[in-house]
């Protein structure tokens, strides 16, 4: 009797194990890629046969580098659209004049984890006028395209993440935006800035012509830190290096910009506090 009971228990265990082994990752619920993001809007894109959802990382949109994430769906079936061409156009209406801002369209026409990542560098707050973001969508599956225009409210952060200067070497107008660190910590952090040169009210192309060096300091403590790495150009106007925060508190990242051997600017800095 004991042997029969043991046999039955073993068979039941083997059966359960076979059920578990037959499960694949496709049977598991898919993780929502928008968890932790803030939905800005949901709207149908007239002409593109698509519905669009626009998300941001933060609860508020501030001046400086703002990441957007776009999800597309077929307007009839609701099925995700994973192949599309998306083009941005930010605009600021100041009444007597209008201007755009630096932006980066999605790097690929293929969605990554169901989302198209892109960004805008808002160069001023909405107190100066009204921002809108035009999003043009070419739905490759339906071979249709259309566009939407959504209002954007931009506020100033407590610590500015965008600065501008007039280059001493060429008289050009440059905008620099802090990209990282976004969540600073004690120790070595990624340090990334994006640089754009204004060529007209509507064009702010990425700039790769500068050499950047920096010195971090704690203004209230009177010291710097070792083992920092100057940002170097990694593509599309982005310069990336390392900054070492040896303790918590207010840090000031003092920046020098060179064009060849010529000084472009030595007056800019970003404050980081944690």
N, C-alpha and C positions, 0 to 999 in steps of 0.2 A: 504493500500500500504506500509506504513512504517513497519507494523507488518510482511508483507511478506518478505520485504527486510532484516529485522532483523533475520527472520527465516533462510533465505538463508545464511546470514553471519555466523550464529551459526553453520549451517550444514557444511559450508566450513571449519570453524575452527576445528570442530570435526574430519573432514576427514583428515586434515593436522596433527592433533595430533595423529590419528591412524597410519598414515604413519611413523611418528617419533617413536612411540612406537613399531612398527614392526621391526625397525632396531635393530640389535644386534651388539655386539662388533666384531663379525666375519665379519660384513659388513665394518668395518673401515679399512683403509689401515694400514698394519703392519709396525711398526717402524723398520728401518734398524738398526740392532745391531752393525754395524761397523761404524756408524756415530761418528766422532771424532777420529777414529783410522787411522793409516797410513798403507797403503797396501805395504807389502814388496815384494811379488811375487804372481803370479798365474801360476800354472804348473800342468800338468797331472801326476798322480802317476802311472807309468807303473806297471801292474800286479794287481793293486787294483781296477781297474775299477772306478777310482775316479779322480776328479779335486780338487786341494787344493788351497786355498787362505790363505796367512799368513799375519797377521797384527801385528803391535806393537802400544803401546800407544803414544810414542813420535815420533817426526820426525827423530830423530837420535838414534842409539843404542850406549849406553855408557857402560863403565866398571861398574860392579855392577849388581844389581838385575834388570833384564829386563823381562817384561811380554809380552808373545806372545798370540795371539788369532788365532785359526785355524778354517776355515770354509771348509766343505767338500761337494762336489756335485757328483751325479752320472755322469759319463763321457759321457753317451749316452742321458739320459733323462734330465739332468740338475737339477733333484730333489735333495733337500738337503738330506745329509746323517746325521742322528742324533744319530746313534749307531755305534761306532767304537773304536778300541783300538789304541792309539797313543803313540809312544815311541820316545824320543829325544836322540840324541848323538852329543853334541858339540865337535868340534875338532880344536885344534890350531896346525898348521904345522909351526915349526920354522926352518925347513931345516934339522939340525942335530938331532932333536928330535921332538916328538909330545906329546901332552897332552890334556886332556879333561878339564871339569869345572863342578862345581855343577849345577844341574838342577832338575826340578820337572816336571814329566809328568802330564797330566790331572788327577785330582783326581777321575773322573768318566768316564765311557765309554759312558755315555749319554751326549749329548751336552746340554749346558745351554744357553738358548736364542740363539740357533743355532750355538753356538761357543764352541770350546774346549780351555779352558784357561790352559796355562802352562808357565814355565819360565826357564831362564838360568841366572846364575850368572857369567858373563864374568870377569875373574880374571886379564886380561891384555888387552891393546889396540892392534889394528892391526898393529901398528908400529913395534911390536916384531915378527910378522909373519902373517899367513893367517888363519882366522877363517872360518869354515864351520859349518853348522847345518844340520845333517841328521835327517830326519823325516820318521819314519816307520809307515805305516797305514795298519791296518787290518779292511777292510770294512766288517762288520758283515752281512749286508743285502745280499751282493754278495758272502760272504765267500771267499774273495780274499784279498791278501796283497801285498804290494810293498813299495818301499821307494824312496825318493828323497834326494838330497844333494844340499843345496843352499849356496852361499857365503855370509858371513856376515862381514860388516865393523864396527869395534868397535872403538869408540873414547874416549878420556879422558874427563870427565865433568870438569867444572870450579872448582867444589868442589868435591873431591873424595867421592864415596859412597861405596867403598869396602876397607877394611884394612885386614892385616894378622899379625899373631904373632906366635912365637914358645912358646908353653906352658911351663912355668917354672916348672910345676908339673910333666909333662910326656914327654917333648921334642917333642910333636906332633905339626904339622903345622895346624893352624886354620885360616879359612877365615870368616870374619864377613861382612855382607852387610846390609846397611841401606835400609829398605823397606818403612817405613813411619816415619815422615810425607812427603808426596809428594807435598802438597799445604799447607804449614804452615800458621798459622793465630795467631793473638793475642788471648791468652786464652789457654784452655786445648786442646792438640792435642794427637792423637794416636802416640805412639812411638814404632816402631817395627823393630827388626833386625833379620836376619837369620844367623845361625852359622853352618859351615861345617868343618869337620876335614879331611884333606888329608891323605888317606891311601896308595895311589899309584898315578902314573901319570894319571891313567884313572878313579880313584874312589875318590869321595869327598862326603861321606855320611853325612847326616844331623846329628848334634850333640845336644843332650839334656842333657849333663852331667854337664853343668856349671850353676853357680849362678851369676847373673848380677846385679850390682848396678851402678848408674850414678849420676852425679851432673852437671846440666846445668849452664853455666856462660856466661856473656857478657864480653869478654876480654877487650873491649874498655871502658866499663862502670864500671867494677869491682864489679858486683853483680850477684847473682843467682836468683832463684825464688822459691816460696813455692808450696806445693800441687802436687809434682811430685810422680809418682808411678813407682817403679823399674820394668823392664820387667821380666816376668816369662814365662816359656816354655808353649806353647799352642799346640805344635805338629809339627812334621816334621822339627825340628830345628828352628822354629820360636819362638821368645820371644817378648812378647807384654806388654807394660805398658803405662804410660801417661807422657807427658812433658808439662809444663806450660810456655808459652812465654808471659811475662808481657808487652812486647813492641816490636816494629819492630827493625830490625837491625841484626847484626851478633851474633849468639849464638853458643857456643861450648859445645857439649855433651861429657863429660869426663866419660870414662867407666872403671869399674873394673870387672875382671872376677875371680871367685873362683871355685875350684873343691873341694867340701867338705869344709874343713878348710884351704886347701892349696891355695896359690895365683897362678893363672894361668897367669894373665897379668894385669898391671895397666897403660899401656902406650898409649892406643888407645883412639881416639876421632873422632867425626864427626862434621863438621861445617854446620850449617843451617843458611841461610840468606834470609830475605824477607822484 
